[in-house]
Amino acid sequence: MCFERRKHGSKKCRKRLVWVAFGLVLLLPLYLWLVLLSPFFYTPPEHLPALKEGTHRVFAFGTLKSPWVRFVVMGRVGVSEEALLPGKRREGLNIIADPTAQTPGLVFEVNATELVRLDRYERLGVRYERVKMTLHDGSQAWVYRRLQAAESASY
């Protein structure tokens, strides 16, 4: 097919590859909208508490540390600063209680709409729960932690 070295097929293969690349470029925004912003594929559980208006501080220790991820999810990067979460250790996609550990991360402020978008990204109530925790400097911030570990560990 395209990987064979033929004089007559090379133009055809390049044309096919260009169409495939073009299709992927068109499908990526659709995929991101479906997964991150659309009303499809995620329905928050009914038992979640109502969200207060105003600004909220969020502590990120995983993918939300990336400015690109925050931009795609929230619509802006926002200003972030380094922070530590004492008494917790990162284990894969989660944090677990460990009195001797500190988890490094970033803290940033979001409004209520952006927090709802972060909740959707983290699949609040399905994969993660959002818990208020105290950072190393004494301030509080929302932290997303895996539900499986949250049900079996004490925090």
C-alpha positions as CSV (number, residue, x, y, z in Angstrom):
1,M,0.0,0.0,0.0
2,C,1.4,3.4,1.1
3,F,4.6,2.0,2.5
4,E,5.6,0.1,-0.6
5,R,8.1,2.0,-2.8
6,R,6.3,2.6,-6.1
7,K,6.6,5.5,-8.4
8,H,3.0,5.7,-9.1
9,G,1.7,5.2,-5.6
10,S,3.8,7.8,-3.7
11,K,1.6,10.8,-4.7
12,K,-1.5,8.8,-3.8
13,C,-0.1,7.9,-0.4
14,R,0.9,11.4,0.4
15,K,-2.6,12.6,-0.5
16,R,-4.1,9.9,1.7
17,L,-1.8,10.9,4.6
18,V,-2.7,14.6,4.2
19,W,-6.4,13.7,4.4
20,V,-5.9,11.5,7.5
21,A,-4.0,14.3,9.2
22,F,-6.7,16.8,8.2
23,G,-9.4,14.6,9.6
24,L,-7.5,14.2,12.9
25,V,-7.1,18.0,13.2
26,L,-10.9,18.4,12.6
27,L,-11.8,15.6,15.0
28,L,-9.6,16.7,17.9
29,P,-11.7,19.8,18.9
30,L,-14.9,17.7,18.5
31,Y,-13.5,15.0,20.8
32,L,-12.3,17.6,23.4
33,W,-15.7,19.3,23.4
34,L,-17.5,16.0,23.8
35,V,-15.3,14.9,26.7
36,L,-14.8,18.2,28.5
37,L,-17.7,20.5,27.8
38,S,-20.7,18.7,26.3
39,P,-23.6,17.5,28.3
40,F,-22.9,14.0,27.1
41,F,-20.8,11.3,28.7
42,Y,-20.9,12.7,32.2
43,T,-23.8,13.4,34.5
44,P,-22.8,14.6,38.0
45,P,-24.3,12.5,40.8
46,E,-27.3,14.1,42.5
47,H,-25.8,13.8,46.0
48,L,-23.1,16.4,45.3
49,P,-23.3,19.6,47.4
50,A,-24.3,22.9,45.8
51,L,-21.3,25.0,44.7
52,K,-20.8,28.5,46.2
53,E,-20.3,31.4,43.8
54,G,-17.0,33.3,44.1
55,T,-13.4,32.2,43.8
56,H,-12.1,28.8,44.9
57,R,-8.5,27.7,45.4
58,V,-7.6,24.3,43.8
59,F,-4.4,22.3,44.6
60,A,-3.2,20.3,41.6
61,F,-0.7,17.5,41.9
62,G,-1.2,15.7,38.5
63,T,-2.4,16.6,35.0
64,L,-3.9,19.9,36.1
65,K,-0.3,21.1,36.8
66,S,0.1,21.4,33.1
67,P,-0.9,24.9,31.7
68,W,-2.2,23.3,28.5
69,V,-4.5,21.0,30.4
70,R,-5.9,23.9,32.4
71,F,-6.4,25.9,29.3
72,V,-8.3,23.2,27.5
73,V,-10.4,22.4,30.6
74,M,-11.1,25.9,32.0
75,G,-10.6,28.1,29.0
76,R,-7.6,29.9,30.6
77,V,-4.3,29.0,32.2
78,G,-4.7,31.2,35.3
79,V,-1.9,32.2,37.7
80,S,-0.5,29.3,39.7
81,E,2.0,29.1,42.5
82,E,3.9,26.2,43.9
83,A,2.5,24.6,47.1
84,L,2.9,21.6,49.3
85,L,0.2,19.3,50.7
86,P,1.5,17.9,54.1
87,G,0.6,14.5,55.3
88,K,-0.2,13.1,51.9
89,R,1.9,11.1,49.4
90,R,1.2,10.9,45.7
91,E,0.6,7.3,44.5
92,G,-0.2,7.2,40.8
93,L,-3.3,9.3,40.2
94,N,-4.2,9.6,43.8
95,I,-2.9,11.0,47.1
96,I,-2.9,8.8,50.2
97,A,-2.4,9.6,53.9
98,D,1.3,9.5,55.0
99,P,2.2,11.6,58.0
100,T,5.9,11.8,57.0
101,A,5.2,12.9,53.4
102,Q,4.5,16.1,51.5
103,T,3.0,16.3,48.0
104,P,4.3,19.0,45.8
105,G,1.9,20.7,43.4
106,L,0.4,24.0,42.2
107,V,-2.4,26.0,43.7
108,F,-4.5,28.4,41.6
109,E,-7.8,30.2,41.8
110,V,-10.9,29.5,39.8
111,N,-14.4,30.9,39.6
112,A,-17.5,28.6,40.1
113,T,-17.9,28.0,36.4
114,E,-14.3,26.9,36.1
115,L,-14.6,24.7,39.1
116,V,-17.6,22.9,37.5
117,R,-15.4,22.4,34.4
118,L,-12.7,20.9,36.6
119,D,-15.3,18.7,38.3
120,R,-16.3,17.4,34.9
121,Y,-12.7,16.8,33.8
122,E,-12.0,14.9,37.1
123,R,-15.4,13.1,36.8
124,L,-16.5,14.3,40.3
125,G,-18.6,11.7,42.1
126,V,-17.6,9.0,39.6
127,R,-13.8,8.8,39.7
128,Y,-12.8,11.6,42.1
129,E,-14.2,13.5,45.0
130,R,-13.3,17.1,45.8
131,V,-12.1,17.6,49.4
132,K,-11.0,20.8,51.2
133,M,-7.5,20.3,52.6
134,T,-5.0,22.5,54.4
135,L,-1.8,23.3,52.5
136,H,1.7,23.7,54.1
137,D,1.2,27.5,54.4
138,G,-2.0,27.0,56.4
139,S,-4.4,28.0,53.6
140,Q,-7.1,25.7,52.3
141,A,-7.7,24.5,48.8
142,W,-9.9,21.9,47.0
143,V,-8.0,18.7,46.2
144,Y,-9.3,15.9,44.0
145,R,-8.7,12.4,45.3
146,R,-9.7,9.0,43.9
147,L,-13.0,7.6,45.3
148,Q,-11.8,4.1,45.8
149,A,-9.0,5.2,48.2
150,A,-11.2,7.8,49.8
151,E,-13.7,5.1,50.9
152,S,-11.1,2.9,52.4
153,A,-8.6,5.4,54.0
154,S,-9.1,7.9,56.7
155,Y,-8.3,11.5,56.0
